[in-house]
């Protein structure tokens, strides 16, 4: 079972992703590629939803928050 990423790891990954391709950002952050892909897809979908609704872009806090109904404890930092 893969370790869960922390909010800090997700924030660092999304920051790296602004400057380098996904595989390199995942490697720099130390998270596996599938998790990195899932984080990127969630962030992209959230940005698209906000754009369609005519809202401002999501904040980094909104981008790294765990998805509702994911079964993960939102307060867990493991």
SVG drawing of the C-alpha trace seen along z (x, -y; Angstrom):
<svg xmlns="http://www.w3.org/2000/svg" viewBox="-21 -35 35 37">
<polyline fill="none" stroke="black" stroke-width="0.4" points="0.0,0.0 1.4,-3.4 1.9,-6.0 -0.5,-9.0 0.9,-12.3 0.8,-15.2 -0.6,-18.6 3.0,-20.0 4.1,-17.3 1.1,-18.0 1.8,-21.8 5.5,-21.2 4.6,-18.9 2.1,-21.4 4.7,-24.2 7.4,-22.0 4.8,-21.2 4.6,-24.8 8.2,-24.6 9.0,-21.0 7.2,-18.0 5.2,-15.7 7.7,-12.8 10.5,-15.2 8.2,-17.0 7.1,-13.7 10.7,-12.6 11.8,-15.9 8.9,-15.6 9.4,-11.9 5.9,-10.8 5.1,-8.0 4.0,-8.8 0.4,-7.5 -0.2,-9.6 1.3,-12.6 -1.0,-12.1 -4.0,-11.9 -3.0,-15.1 -2.6,-16.9 -5.9,-15.6 -7.7,-16.7 -6.1,-20.2 -6.9,-20.5 -10.6,-19.4 -11.0,-21.9 -9.6,-24.7 -12.0,-23.8 -15.0,-23.7 -14.1,-27.1 -13.6,-28.6 -17.0,-27.2 -18.7,-28.7 -17.1,-32.1 -15.2,-32.0 -11.6,-33.0 -8.9,-30.3 -8.7,-28.0 -6.1,-28.8 -3.3,-26.4 -5.1,-25.4 -8.1,-24.4 -5.9,-22.5 -4.2,-20.4 -7.3,-19.6 -8.3,-16.0 -11.4,-15.3 -14.7,-14.9 -15.7,-11.3 -12.2,-10.0 -12.3,-8.0 -9.1,-9.7 -9.0,-11.6 -8.7,-15.2 -6.8,-16.0 -4.3,-13.2 -0.8,-14.4 0.8,-11.0"/>
</svg>
